[in-house]
Amino acid sequence: MPRPSLKDQRTQEILDAYLTCVAQFGLEGATQERIAAEAGVKRPILRHYLGNKDQMVAALVAYVVDGFAVSTNALAEAVEGLQTTGDLIDFLFADNGGSDARLMLAWQALTASIADYPDARAPLLASLENFIAVIERALSRLSPRADVASVRAAAQGITSSYVNLDAMTPLKPPAEWRDELKQAATILAASLETPK
């Protein structure tokens, strides 16, 4: 069996450093100097592995989207065994926070720069839609009497509360905010169980 390519490994390490820098400093603040320092390489190496700035951003978009896909697929598998909407909300808002906040912060930074990188719009939007669809399918299964429009609205609201946790990470919000966002998501989920 062939060994993984050193180029592939190094590219992944540099992309991970780029992700960290974008999460910490935003897309424009993630300078080549910062990325190189985070990756432990010299700046010219970045161009060798990732190309020019536009190619670097495109590689970061793919890296973020791939990271979301892995997380979303893991979520889809995990929620299959849940029995109630409360279980779903408990799982999503668990204190161990199963997601990498850097992904959401980079996703937001890329979204804020969409005017400069319009090709990023479709894959970023699709990654979020895939996540919402997982929540929507789980809610439909757990609340079979709820109508489609209510399930979709609840999935949107729960997703918004969930992604807000990672989005607020740099602010170091009070711990009770997690509980409040969880409560908001619980109210939305519970609304599906009330007959119309």
Secondary structure, DSSP 8 states (H G I E B T S, - for coil): -----HHHHHHHHHHHHHHHHHHHHHHHH--HHHHHHHHTS-HHHHHHHH-SHHHHHHHHHHHHHHHHHHHHHHHHHHHTT--SHHHHHHHHT-TT--S-HHHHHHHHHHHHTTTT-GGGHHHHHHHHHHHHHHHHHHHHHH-TTS-HHHHHHHHHHHHHHHHHHHHTGGG---THHHHHHHHHHHHHHHHTTS--
